[in-house]
Amino acid sequence: MKRVKVLGSGCAKCGQLMDAVKAVIAAEGLDASVEKVEDMQQIMAYQVLSTPALVVDEVVLSRGRVPSRDELKDLLTR
């Protein structure tokens, strides 16, 4: 099972990324858990300075933007 985290302070783009990640997981039938991380201490532990950020299995794969659906599919199925 993949562990996916969306790092963000609760901004609109953070919500968009969370929704997009959930949609790709559902559409692709991926075995993954999704967690929203809003605590700044935890976000800083990933050395992320711009949100939203996407973390898959503790590796930061995207930061500061909402990737396209195709890019998210690629990032989540690696």
N, C-alpha and C positions, 0 to 999 in steps of 0.2 A: 504494500500500500504506500502510495506517495503521500508525503506530508507537505501540504501547500499552505503558505502563509501570505497574506496580503498585509503589508505594512503601511500604515497611514494614520493621519490624525483625525480622520472623519470627514475629509473634504469631499466634494462632489466626484472628483476623479478617483478617489479611493473607493467610493461606492460603485462607480462604473467598473473598475477593475474587479472588484469582488463579484459583481453580477456576471461579468464576462467570463471569469474563471469558473463559476458555478455552472454557467450555460455550456461551456466547452466540456467540462467533466461529465455533465448529464448527457450531452449529445454523443460523446465518444464512448460512454459507458466505462469511464476510467475508475479504477479502484483508488480513490484518493480522499483524504480528509482536508477540509479547508478551515483555516482559522484566521480571524481578523485580529491584528495586533495594533493597538492604538497607544500603548504605553511608550513614551519617548525613551525611557531607559532601555527597553528591549529593542526598539528600533535602532538606537545608537549602537547597540552591541553588534549590529550587522554592518556598521560603518556606512549607513545610508543617510545621505544629507538631503535628498529630495524624494518626496513621496508622490504618488504611490510607488511601492516596490513589490516585486514578486519574488518569493523565496520558495524553492522547491527542494525538499530534502536537505535543508540548511544551506543551500547555495543561492546567492542572490543572482537572479537571471534578468531582471529588468528593474529600472529605477527611473523615477521622474516622468513617467508617461504611461498611457494605457495602450499596450500592444494590440495590433489587429487580431481578429478572431483566428486567422490562419497562423499568425505568429504564436499566439497563445497555444493553439493546438500543437504546434511543433515543440514549444517549450515544455508542455505538459506530457508529451508522449516520448520524450527522449529516453 
